Each structure stands twice: as C-alpha cells, then as structure tokens.
C-alpha cells in the first residue's frame, strides 16, 4: 500500500462545477503540500499546510491530522484548472508523493 | 525575485555515459531538493542539500549523487546511465528545507533526460 493515496486518479468536470480531490496518508508528517503540474512539466506549489484550512482565490485546502486526510477543493472550475494535482507529505525528512489526479475541465 | 532555474532543459545521452544537471535556487533559499519523475514511478525524492551538506537521501543507487556550492547552487550527477534513468529531473528550493520551519517548495522547470 502506498504511503500517500490520492483519489480520484482521473476526474472530468464541466466548467463551473465544484471539484474535490482527496489525499490520505499513513505516515507521520510535519506538513502536507498540494502541487499543480501542467502539461510540459512545470510544478507550482498551491498550498503547504499542517493544520486547518487555507484558501487562495477559488482553491481551498483542508487537512485533518487525526484522520490523516486532506482535501483540495476548486470552486467554480474553469478549463484553465485542467492539470495534474499532486499531494505530497513532508515526512521522515523527505517528500513522499501521491500518484496525482488528472483533472480535465470541459467548457 | 527570480525563480528556480535548471540547466540544461533537455539532454540526450547514451547508456554508460554520465550526466551533470544544474539547479540555481531562489535567492536566499538554502535548501535544494532533487526529484525524479517517470510515468511508471511518478515523483520520487532523490536527495536534499542544505547549506552545502546532504541532509536527506531517497532510495536511489549510489550512481546518483549531488553537491551544493556556497552560493546554494546545486548539481546532480548520474554516472553509468541506464535506460531507466530517462526521466524528468526536477529541483526545488525552499527557505528552511525539509524538517525545517518553513518548507514551501519552489520548483524549477526541470531537465528532461533521455537515455538511448
């Protein structure tokens, strides 16, 4: 079993829909990162959180340390949100990555 | 502030050769981490350098090595290249590094290595 599990692996949504991507982990962590990767490879850090909830524009990230679970929400999704979203945990002095969620938002 | 830069962006090598990749972090960042991304294995942590010292290492063979200079620039070297080393190699810089106080990772554009 992977130490970081993401679901779903693939997600297709219509423009305007509310999207949720989930991340569960099994190791002790000091922080959890949500990353976005567009075709071509560039990775952007969306959030780094160790407790509670953070919001940037239409993106919201939450984490429940007791349940070892985090969610990334996208409100009012747009085709430009189409990308791979990757959860990574900062644990045991290294980043451990989930396999990513491929999101396609159709107009 | 300038972002993280990586050179070269693309590289083609043959089996048995060695390669050196370079990463220049954001000014003021002392930590540089290296990652390998392949379609089969996804993103995997290679190692982290902080203030010229390797602080953490992932599960990769000794053919993968690195170093960091006093200006925080880092290089990664892969010797005796194998076909399976074909991948996107990403570096990321952060202010405090893994297990540090503030560890938001700022990624470079990556170097795409193809081994023939």
Interface residues (C-beta under 8 A of the other chain):
Chain A: X30 X31 X33 X35 X41 X42 X43 X44 X45 X48 X86 X88 X90 X93 X94 X95 X96 X97 X98 X99 X100
Chain B: X33 X35 X37 X42 X43 X44 X45 X48 X55 X56 X58 X88 X90 X92 X98 X99 X103 X104 X105 X106 X107 X109 X110 X112
